[in-house]
Amino acid sequence: MKRDSELHVEETFFEEGGAVPGHPFTLPPASRSAFVFVALAAFSLAAIAFGKVSFLNFAKGTFYRARAAANVTREVSLPSNRAVILDRFGKVLAGNESSASVYVNLSALLALYPAERLNLLQRIADILSDRAEDFVQAVGEADVLQNNWFPIARNITPEEAIALKGLNAPSIQIVDDYQRIYPDGEAFAHIVGYTGIGEGNEIEGKAGLELAYDREFRGEDGTFVLFEDASGRVIGERIGREPQPRPPFTTTIDGDFQEYLYRRLRDGLVALGRDSGVAIAIDPETGEVLALVGAPSFDPNIFVDRTRSGERARVLNDQTKPLFNRAVSGSYSPGSTIKPLVALAALHEGVVEPETRIFSSGALEIPNPYQPDKPSVFLDWKAHGWVDLPGALARSSNIYFYLVGGGVPPGVPAGSLVQGSLTRKGLGIEALEKYWKRFGFGAPTGIDLPYEGESFLPNPVEKEERTHEPWRLGDNYNVAIGQGDLSVTPLQLLSFFASIGNGGTIYRPFLEKGSVPIATADYSVWKDELRVIRQGLEEAVTAPYGSSYTLHDLPMTVAGKTGTPQVAGKTRVNAFFVGYAPAEHPKIAILIGIENAREGSLNALPIAKDALRWYYEHRMKIKNEK
């Protein structure tokens, strides 16, 4: 039987002619090159597919595995503790304790219908006693691309944590956190400052060292990994990376001395019926701050505890301004504490000699050419008679420094007031301003605390622009005794006195232990001038006529100067004592200031005396015995 009617594939493609003989259907034959082309195309597609699969598995495998894992895991930031702040002996001034914070999953939260989202935030707000509007705003400002889990509230209580977990909301996670604690808050408040919630609900420093060293105190946050199923339900969790806190920050502060000085200043103010004052102590040889107190103070713990909002409100609205750091940010008329500077400048300029004597009758009259019957009168606080320069410092004679600063009044015979050398015009305002600046006034000291105050150095140009009045002789007299428009900061004044004690070097005050002392001015070559000034400051304590004689019976020698500047239009006075001890080789320089004092400098001396006695008994004496 013939099989001519069968169709053979090879014949269809390769027979010439275009028909299969004897078959009813005919096709044009295909060329061999067409078959080869199809085969090559199929092979190429297979090769491309294989190459792509290989590339994705090997070259990009890590990337896509991580991406796939990201679809089932979420990382929550695990906050690192801030650096612990210590005093120079290791006493904790600021530490950390365990707390908890509530985080929300931004993607999950934003995926909810607006009504559901607002309802959830309202329920959270009800538990935390906060406003839902604040949470809505915080969520709206959060960057979901940067971090999907956002800390909506820090430092929640255990009761709040339990209530939040009871919501059973997948978009909420309670995370271990820390809360700042200040063991003896009020005594150290103006040094350590406090923390608060900043941008992105991060904990940040708001005042004091917490602000000045905020970046240094922050550690490296860890991660907390949550494993979720396809529906977003958390099915597991683990620590991804442990937080890395910073090492402790050691300060120059003597914690025990700081506590004593704070209590002594506070008690002294209470006894006087006053509320504001300042006390600072530094090491004259380095600039290290040993103690720094401002009154009134506050408890910094109220700013980290969410439950103490009422106390925060009272402090913020307190008219006595407890948040104001008077020791660093305050600016005061120095009164007679400026006289050693005037004396140094006068000696160095040759305006006066140590033996020059000036007569104080208790008042100095300046003739008035326009109204001869109404002379201007400049008072001394008492009649001192004839005094030389060391005696004028010890007694705090105003008239002596009127003449040194501004010269003998015109029309007054020099011989009636002066015995010895004194230039007729005195120092004058130009020289005074030059030496104010040379000794560090008019510029920040550079202490490593924020918001350092500024002093004010008056001059003729500034006065005329401000008051449209010319600079007069009486202005010279006023600033020469620390009155008028002159103002300085407590730190500037204490640093200057410390330089007298250490032999002529002004150091930048600092609080970070281990810092290299930095000299900001050096006049140590003025040995003769310094000897006279030191003599006068020692006589102020040792001589019965000295203005600081109250301190004469301390167990160590003390040198210092009192000041009683008039303020508020001469309706009130402040009280200051600034000095150092031991007078021969000082180990401590101290400043005590009382605002609105009742009895002038007499109110500052008892506090200074007790503080110096404490320091001798607990630091210097013990060190010498060892």
C-alpha positions in Angstrom: 0.0 0.0 0.0 1.3 3.4 -1.0 1.8 6.1 1.7 2.2 9.0 -0.7 -0.6 10.8 1.1 1.4 11.1 4.4 2.8 14.5 5.3 6.5 14.6 6.3 7.7 17.6 8.2 11.1 17.6 6.7 9.6 17.5 3.4 7.4 20.4 4.2 10.3 22.6 5.2 13.0 21.5 2.9 11.4 20.1 -0.4 11.9 22.4 -3.3 8.8 23.1 -5.3 6.1 24.2 -2.8 3.9 21.1 -2.7 3.9 17.6 -1.5 3.1 15.4 -4.4 -0.3 13.8 -4.2 -1.3 15.8 -1.0 -4.3 18.0 -1.1 -2.6 20.8 1.0 0.5 22.5 -0.1 2.9 24.9 1.8 5.8 26.8 0.5 9.0 25.2 1.7 11.0 27.1 4.4 14.7 27.7 4.1 17.3 26.1 6.4 18.5 29.6 7.5 15.1 30.4 9.0 15.2 27.4 11.2 18.6 28.3 12.4 17.5 31.8 13.2 14.5 30.6 15.3 16.8 28.2 17.2 19.3 30.9 17.9 16.5 33.3 19.1 15.2 30.7 21.5 18.7 30.0 22.8 19.4 33.7 23.3 16.1 34.2 25.3 17.0 31.2 27.5 20.5 32.7 28.1 19.2 36.1 29.0 16.7 34.6 31.5 19.4 32.4 33.0 21.8 35.4 33.3 19.1 37.6 34.9 18.3 34.9 37.5 22.0 34.4 38.2 22.5 38.2 38.6 19.6 38.5 41.0 20.7 35.6 43.0 24.4 36.4 43.2 25.1 40.0 42.5 21.9 41.4 44.0 21.1 38.6 46.4 22.0 40.4 49.6 20.0 43.5 48.6 16.9 41.6 47.8 17.1 39.4 50.8 17.4 42.5 53.0 14.5 44.0 51.1 12.4 40.9 51.6 13.3 40.8 55.3 12.3 44.5 55.6 8.8 43.5 54.5 8.4 41.3 57.6 10.6 43.2 60.2 10.6 46.7 61.7 13.4 48.4 63.6 12.6 50.6 66.5 15.2 53.0 67.9 16.4 51.9 71.3 17.6 55.1 73.1 21.0 55.2 74.6 21.5 56.7 78.1 23.1 60.1 78.4 26.5 60.4 79.9 26.4 60.4 83.7 27.7 63.7 85.2 30.0 63.4 88.1 31.7 65.8 90.5 35.5 65.8 90.8 35.4 63.0 93.4 32.9 60.8 91.6 29.7 62.0 93.1 26.7 61.6 90.7 25.2 65.0 89.8 23.1 63.7 87.0 22.2 60.1 86.3 19.7 57.8 84.6 17.0 55.5 85.7 14.8 53.0 83.7 11.7 54.3 82.1 9.5 53.5 79.1 8.3 55.3 76.0 5.5 54.7 73.6 6.3 54.4 69.9 3.8 54.4 67.0 4.2 52.7 63.6 3.8 55.6 61.3 3.0 53.4 58.2 0.4 51.4 60.1 -1.1 54.5 61.7 -1.3 56.5 58.4 -2.9 53.5 56.7 -5.9 53.8 59.0 -8.9 55.7 58.0 -8.7 59.3 59.3 -11.5 58.7 61.9 -9.8 55.5 63.1 -6.5 57.2 63.4 -7.9 60.2 65.3 -9.8 57.8 67.6 -6.6 55.9 68.4 -4.6 59.0 69.1 -7.4 60.3 71.3 -7.4 57.1 73.3 -3.6 57.4 73.7 -3.9 61.1 74.8 -6.6 60.2 77.3 -4.3 57.6 78.9 -1.3 60.0 79.0 -3.4 63.1 80.0 -2.2 64.9 76.9 -3.9 66.6 74.0 -4.7 64.5 71.0 -4.0 67.6 68.8 -0.4 67.6 69.9 -0.1 63.9 68.9 -1.7 64.6 65.5 0.7 67.4 64.9 3.7 65.3 65.9 2.7 62.4 63.7 2.1 64.8 60.8 5.6 66.3 61.1 7.4 62.9 61.5 9.5 61.6 58.7 8.2 58.1 57.8 11.1 57.6 55.3 13.7 58.2 58.0 12.2 56.1 60.8 8.9 54.2 60.6 8.6 54.0 64.4 8.2 57.3 66.0 8.4 58.0 69.8 5.1 59.8 70.5 5.7 60.1 74.2 8.8 59.6 76.4 9.1 58.6 80.0 5.6 57.2 80.6 4.6 55.6 83.9 4.2 51.9 84.5 0.5 52.4 84.8 0.3 54.3 81.5 2.3 51.5 79.8 -0.1 48.9 81.0 -3.1 50.9 79.8 -1.5 51.5 76.4 -0.8 47.8 76.0 -4.4 47.1 76.8 -5.4 49.0 73.6 -4.1 45.9 71.6 -3.2 48.3 68.8 -0.6 46.8 66.4 0.7 50.3 65.6 1.7 50.9 69.3 4.9 49.6 70.9 6.2 50.1 74.4 10.0 50.4 74.4 12.5 50.5 77.2 13.8 54.0 77.7 15.6 56.0 80.4 14.8 59.1 82.4 17.3 61.7 83.7 17.6 62.0 87.4 19.3 64.7 89.5 20.0 63.4 93.0 20.4 66.8 94.7 18.7 68.9 92.1 18.3 72.3 93.6 22.0 72.5 94.8 23.3 71.8 91.3 20.5 73.0 89.1 22.4 76.0 87.6 25.4 73.8 86.8 24.0 70.6 85.3 20.8 72.2 83.9 18.1 69.8 82.8 16.9 67.9 79.7 13.6 68.1 77.8 11.9 66.8 74.7 13.3 68.3 71.5 12.7 67.9 67.8 11.6 64.4 66.8 10.7 63.7 70.5 14.4 63.2 71.2 15.8 63.9 74.7 18.1 67.0 74.5 19.8 69.4 76.9 18.0 72.6 77.7 20.2 74.4 80.2 23.6 74.1 82.0 26.0 71.4 81.2 23.2 69.4 79.7 22.9 72.0 76.9 26.6 73.0 76.6 27.7 69.3 76.1 24.5 68.0 74.6 26.1 66.3 71.7 28.9 64.8 73.8 26.4 63.4 76.3 24.3 61.6 73.7 25.3 58.0 73.1 24.7 55.9 70.0 21.1 54.5 70.0 20.6 50.8 69.5 17.8 49.0 67.6 14.9 46.9 68.7 13.7 44.6 65.9 10.1 43.6 65.6 9.1 40.6 63.3 5.7 40.9 61.7 3.5 38.7 59.6 1.9 39.7 56.4 -1.0 41.4 58.2 1.4 43.5 60.3 0.9 41.5 63.5 4.1 41.4 65.7 5.1 37.7 66.0 8.6 38.2 67.6 11.1 40.7 68.8 14.8 40.9 69.6 17.6 43.4 70.3 19.2 44.3 67.0 22.0 46.5 68.3 22.8 47.3 71.9 22.8 51.1 72.8 26.3 52.5 73.3 26.2 55.2 76.0 29.0 57.8 76.4 31.5 57.5 79.3 30.9 59.6 82.4 31.6 63.3 82.3 33.7 64.4 85.3 33.4 68.0 86.4 35.7 70.3 88.4 32.9 70.8 90.9 33.4 69.8 94.6 30.0 68.3 95.2 30.1 68.5 99.0 31.3 72.1 99.0 28.7 73.0 96.4 25.9 71.6 98.6 27.2 73.4 101.7 27.6 76.7 99.8 24.0 76.4 98.4 22.5 75.7 101.8 24.5 78.5 103.5 23.5 81.1 100.9 19.9 80.0 100.9 19.7 80.1 104.7 21.5 83.5 104.8 19.0 84.9 102.4 16.0 83.6 104.4 17.4 85.2 107.5 17.6 88.5 105.7 14.2 88.2 104.2 15.7 88.1 100.8 15.6 85.6 97.9 18.3 86.4 95.4 22.0 85.9 95.5 25.1 84.3 94.0 28.1 82.4 95.2 31.1 81.1 93.1 34.4 79.5 94.0 37.3 78.7 91.7 40.8 77.5 91.9 43.0 80.5 91.2 45.8 78.4 89.8 43.8 76.9 87.0 40.4 78.4 86.6 38.6 75.2 87.7 35.1 76.0 89.0 34.8 74.5 92.5 31.3 75.6 93.2 28.7 77.8 91.4 25.4 78.7 93.1 22.5 80.9 92.1 19.5 81.6 94.3 16.7 81.1 94.1 17.1 77.7 92.5 14.8 75.0 91.3 14.5 71.2 91.1 15.5 70.1 87.6 13.7 66.8 88.1 10.4 68.6 87.4 11.4 69.1 83.8 11.9 65.4 83.1 8.9 64.0 85.1 5.8 64.2 83.0 3.6 64.1 86.1 5.0 67.3 87.6 3.5 69.8 85.2 2.0 71.9 88.0 5.5 72.5 89.5 6.9 73.4 86.2 4.3 76.0 85.7 5.0 77.6 89.1 8.7 77.8 88.4 8.2 79.2 84.9 5.9 81.9 86.3 7.9 82.7 89.5 8.7 86.4 89.7 12.0 85.7 91.4 13.2 83.9 88.2 14.7 80.7 89.6 15.7 79.6 86.1 17.9 82.6 85.7 21.5 81.6 86.4 22.8 84.7 88.2 26.3 83.3 88.6 26.8 83.0 84.8 24.2 85.3 83.2 23.9 88.1 85.8 25.4 91.5 85.4 25.9 93.8 88.4 27.4 97.2 89.4 30.6 96.1 91.1 30.8 98.9 93.7 34.0 99.0 95.6 35.2 95.6 94.4 36.4 97.4 91.3 38.9 99.5 93.3 41.8 97.1 93.1 41.6 97.3 89.3 41.6 101.1 89.4 44.6 101.0 91.8 46.5 98.6 89.5 45.9 100.8 86.5 46.9 103.9 88.4 50.1 102.4 89.6 51.0 101.1 86.2 50.3 104.4 84.5 52.2 106.4 87.1 49.1 108.3 88.1 49.8 107.6 91.8 52.5 106.1 94.0 51.9 103.6 96.8 52.8 106.3 99.3 50.6 109.0 97.9 48.2 110.1 100.6 44.8 111.6 100.0 42.6 113.2 102.6 39.0 112.0 103.1 36.8 114.3 105.1 33.8 112.2 104.3 32.7 114.4 101.3 34.2 115.9 98.2 32.7 119.1 96.7 33.0 120.0 93.1 32.4 123.7 92.4 29.5 124.4 90.1 30.5 127.4 87.9 26.8 128.0 87.0 25.5 127.8 90.5 28.3 128.4 93.0 26.0 128.0 95.9 25.1 124.4 94.8 28.3 122.4 94.4 28.2 118.7 93.5 28.9 116.6 96.5 30.5 113.1 96.3 30.3 111.2 99.5 32.6 108.8 101.2 31.0 106.1 103.4 32.9 107.7 106.4 35.7 110.2 107.0 39.0 108.3 106.8 41.5 111.2 107.1 44.8 110.8 105.4 45.2 107.4 103.7 47.8 105.9 101.3 47.0 103.4 98.6 47.1 100.2 100.6 45.1 101.9 103.4 42.6 103.2 100.9 42.0 99.6 99.6 41.7 98.3 103.2 39.3 101.0 104.3 37.6 101.3 100.9 37.9 105.0 100.8 35.7 106.5 98.0 37.4 109.9 97.9 40.8 108.3 97.4 39.5 106.6 94.3 37.5 109.5 93.1 40.8 111.5 92.7 42.7 108.5 91.3 40.0 107.9 88.7 39.1 111.5 87.8 41.8 113.8 89.3 41.6 116.8 91.6 38.4 118.9 91.0 39.1 122.2 89.2 39.4 125.1 91.5 40.4 123.0 94.5 44.0 123.4 95.7 45.7 120.0 95.2 47.7 120.4 98.5 44.5 120.4 100.5 43.7 116.9 99.3 46.9 115.3 98.2 50.3 114.6 99.8 52.7 113.1 97.3 52.4 112.3 93.6 49.1 112.4 91.8 48.5 113.6 88.3 46.0 116.4 88.1 43.6 114.6 85.8 43.8 111.1 87.3 43.3 108.1 85.0 40.4 109.4 83.0 37.7 107.4 81.2 39.9 106.4 78.3 42.5 104.8 80.5 39.8 103.2 82.7 38.1 101.7 79.7 41.5 100.4 78.4 42.2 98.6 81.7 38.7 97.2 82.2 39.2 95.5 78.9 42.7 94.4 79.7 41.6 92.7 82.8 38.8 90.8 81.1 35.8 93.0 81.6 33.6 93.7 78.5 34.0 90.2 77.1 32.7 86.7 78.0 35.1 84.7 80.2 34.4 81.7 78.0 33.1 79.4 80.7 31.7 76.1 79.3 28.1 77.0 80.3 25.5 78.6 78.0 24.0 82.1 78.2 27.0 83.9 79.7 26.1 87.4 80.6 27.7 90.6 79.3 29.2 93.5 81.2 28.6 97.1 80.2 31.5 99.5 79.9 30.3 103.1 79.7 32.2 105.7 77.6 31.6 109.3 76.6 30.4 108.5 73.0 27.9 105.9 74.2 26.6 108.2 77.0 26.0 111.1 74.6 24.3 109.0 72.1 22.0 107.4 74.7 21.3 110.4 77.0 22.3 113.4 74.9 24.4 114.5 77.8 28.2 115.0 77.8 30.6 113.0 79.9 31.4 114.9 83.1 34.0 114.7 85.8 31.3 113.2 88.1 31.0 110.3 85.7 34.7 109.5 86.1 34.3 109.6 89.9 31.3 107.3 89.8 32.8 104.6 87.6 36.1 104.7 89.6 34.2 103.4 92.6 32.1 100.9 90.6 29.0 103.0 90.4 27.3 104.8 87.5 26.5 102.7 84.4 29.4 100.3 84.9 28.3 96.6 85.2 30.3 93.4 85.3 29.5 89.7 85.6 30.3 87.8 88.8 32.6 85.4 86.8 34.6 88.3 85.4 35.0 89.9 88.8 36.1 86.7 90.5 38.5 85.7 87.7 40.2 89.1 88.1 40.6 88.8 91.9 41.9 85.2 91.4 44.6 86.7 89.1 45.7 89.1 91.9 46.1 86.1 94.2 48.0 83.9 91.7 50.4 86.6 90.6 48.9 88.1 87.5 47.3 85.5 85.3 43.6 85.5 84.4 42.3 82.0 83.5 39.2 81.0 81.7 36.9 79.4 84.2 35.8 75.9 83.2 33.9 72.9 84.5 35.2 69.9 82.4 37.7 68.1 84.6 40.9 67.4 82.7 40.7 70.5 80.5 44.0 72.3 79.9 43.9 75.7 81.7 43.8 78.6 79.3 45.2 82.0 80.3 43.2 84.9 78.8 45.4 87.7 80.2 48.8 87.9 81.8 50.3 90.8 83.7 52.5 88.8 85.9 55.4 91.2 85.2 53.7 93.8 87.2 55.2 92.5 90.4 55.6 95.8 92.2 52.0 96.9 91.5 50.7 93.5 92.5 52.6 93.6 95.8 50.9 96.9 96.8 47.4 95.6 95.8 47.9 92.4 97.7 49.0 94.3 100.7 45.9 96.4 100.7 43.6 93.4 100.3 45.2 91.6 103.1 45.0 94.7 105.4 41.3 94.8 104.6 41.0 91.5 106.5 43.8 91.7 109.1 43.6 95.4 110.2 40.9 96.5 112.7 40.0 99.3 110.3 39.7 96.9 107.3 36.3 96.6 105.6 36.6 92.8 105.8 37.9 92.5 109.4 35.2 90.0 110.2 37.3 87.4 108.5 40.5 88.0 110.5 40.1 85.1 112.9 39.7 82.3 110.3 42.3 79.6 110.5 44.0 80.7 107.3 45.0 84.1 106.0 42.4 85.8 103.7 42.7 88.7 101.3 39.6 90.4 99.9 37.4 93.3 99.2 33.8 94.2 100.0 31.4 96.2 97.8 28.0 97.9 98.4 26.8 99.2 95.1 23.7 101.3 95.0 21.1 100.1 92.5 17.5 100.8 91.3 18.0 104.6 91.4 19.9 104.4 94.7 16.8 102.9 96.4 18.5 99.6 97.1 22.0 98.2 97.6 23.7 94.9 96.8 26.3 93.3 98.9 29.5 91.7 97.6 32.6 90.1 99.0 35.4 88.8 96.7 38.6 87.4 97.9 41.1 84.5 98.0 42.9 82.3 100.6 45.4 81.5 101.8 46.6 85.0 101.0 50.2 83.9 100.4 49.5 81.0 98.0 45.8 80.9 97.2 43.9 77.6 96.7 40.5 79.1 96.5 39.0 82.4 95.2 35.4 83.1 96.3 32.6 85.6 95.5 29.4 86.1 97.5 26.7 88.4 96.3 23.4 89.4 98.0 20.8 91.3 96.0 18.8 94.0 97.8 20.9 93.6 101.0 19.7 95.0 104.2 23.0 96.1 105.7 25.3 96.3 102.7 28.5 94.3 102.6 27.9 93.1 106.2 25.4 90.7 104.8 27.9 89.0 102.5 30.7 88.6 104.9 29.2 85.9 107.3 28.4 83.7 104.4 31.9 84.1 103.0 33.4 83.4 106.4 31.5 80.2 106.9 32.2 79.0 103.3 36.0 79.6 103.7 36.0 77.9 107.1 34.3 74.8 105.6 36.7 74.7 102.8 39.7 74.9 105.2 38.4 72.2 107.5 37.2 69.8 104.9 39.8 70.3 102.1 42.9 72.3 103.0 43.4 71.0 106.6 42.8 67.4 105.7 45.1 67.6 102.7 47.9 69.2 104.8 47.5 66.5 107.4 47.8 63.8 104.8 
